[in-house]
């Protein structure tokens, strides 16, 4: 598990790799499903599939929604609109997940 700290918003994102599904399910009180990835609050589990980049950014989007709605109390999330803060958050979360799950180095 990797704890990625986003100090500007005083929060962390918890990233779990393929072999850490059980730990993710337990720590975030989730039930096992037939999915390749799963997000709960500020935690994300990434399994393995043919399109890892697609999966990572799909789940990163859920984390960004959680940050915007639950932590920043933004009301524009449901409008399917775009914003600079959403774009930068998605880039950051996706990059943090990629670094841990795909072992990418900056």
C-alpha positions as CSV (number, residue, x, y, z in Angstrom):
1,X,0.0,0.0,0.0
2,X,1.2,3.5,-0.8
3,X,0.1,6.6,1.0
4,X,0.2,9.5,-1.3
5,X,0.0,12.8,0.6
6,X,-1.8,15.8,-1.0
7,X,-0.7,18.4,1.6
8,X,-2.5,21.4,0.0
9,X,-5.8,19.8,0.8
10,X,-4.6,18.1,4.0
11,X,-5.4,14.6,2.8
12,X,-3.9,11.3,1.7
13,X,-4.9,8.9,-1.0
14,X,-4.3,5.2,-0.3
15,X,-3.3,3.1,-3.3
16,X,-3.4,-0.7,-3.2
17,X,-1.8,-2.9,-5.9
18,X,-3.1,-6.1,-7.4
19,X,-1.9,-8.4,-4.6
20,X,-3.3,-6.1,-1.9
21,X,-7.0,-6.5,-2.7
22,X,-7.8,-8.3,0.6
23,X,-6.2,-5.6,2.6
24,X,-8.1,-2.9,0.6
25,X,-11.4,-4.7,1.1
26,X,-10.8,-5.0,4.8
27,X,-9.5,-1.5,5.5
28,X,-12.3,0.2,3.5
29,X,-15.1,-2.2,4.5
30,X,-15.9,-3.3,1.0
31,X,-17.3,-6.6,-0.4
32,X,-15.4,-8.5,-3.0
33,X,-16.7,-8.0,-6.5
34,X,-15.8,-9.2,-10.0
35,X,-14.0,-6.0,-10.9
36,X,-10.5,-5.0,-12.0
37,X,-10.4,-2.0,-9.8
38,X,-12.3,-0.4,-6.9
39,X,-12.5,2.9,-5.2
40,X,-13.9,3.7,-1.8
41,X,-13.5,7.2,-0.4
42,X,-9.8,8.1,-0.5
43,X,-8.7,4.5,-1.2
44,X,-8.2,2.7,-4.5
45,X,-7.3,-0.8,-5.4
46,X,-6.0,-1.5,-8.9
47,X,-6.0,-5.1,-10.2
48,X,-4.7,-6.3,-13.6
49,X,-6.4,-6.0,-16.9
50,X,-5.6,-5.4,-20.6
51,X,-6.0,-1.6,-20.3
52,X,-4.1,-0.6,-17.2
53,X,-3.9,3.1,-18.1
54,X,-7.7,3.2,-18.7
55,X,-8.4,1.4,-15.4
56,X,-6.0,3.7,-13.5
57,X,-7.6,6.9,-14.8
58,X,-11.2,5.5,-14.4
59,X,-10.5,4.8,-10.7
60,X,-8.5,8.1,-10.3
61,X,-11.6,10.0,-11.5
62,X,-13.6,8.5,-8.6
63,X,-10.9,9.6,-6.2
64,X,-11.0,13.1,-7.7
65,X,-14.8,13.2,-7.3
66,X,-14.4,12.2,-3.6
67,X,-11.8,15.0,-3.0
68,X,-14.0,17.6,-4.7
69,X,-17.3,16.6,-3.1
70,X,-16.3,15.3,0.3
71,X,-13.3,17.4,1.1
72,X,-13.7,20.6,-0.9
73,X,-17.5,20.6,-0.9
74,X,-17.7,21.6,-4.5
75,X,-21.1,21.5,-6.1
76,X,-20.1,21.4,-9.8
77,X,-19.0,17.8,-9.9
78,X,-22.3,16.4,-11.0
79,X,-22.5,18.8,-13.9
80,X,-20.0,16.7,-16.0
81,X,-18.1,19.9,-16.6
82,X,-14.4,20.5,-16.7
83,X,-12.3,22.7,-14.5
84,X,-8.6,23.3,-14.0
85,X,-8.7,22.0,-10.5
86,X,-10.3,18.8,-11.6
87,X,-7.8,18.4,-14.4
88,X,-4.8,18.9,-12.1
89,X,-6.2,16.6,-9.5
90,X,-6.8,13.8,-12.0
91,X,-3.3,14.2,-13.4
92,X,-1.8,14.0,-9.8
93,X,-3.9,11.1,-8.6
94,X,-3.4,9.1,-11.9
95,X,0.4,9.7,-11.7
96,X,0.6,8.6,-8.1
97,X,-1.3,5.4,-8.9
98,X,0.9,4.7,-11.9
99,X,4.1,5.2,-9.9
100,X,2.9,2.5,-7.4
101,X,1.0,0.0,-9.5
102,X,3.1,0.2,-12.7
103,X,6.3,0.9,-10.8
104,X,6.9,4.1,-12.9
105,X,9.7,6.4,-11.9
106,X,9.6,10.1,-12.3
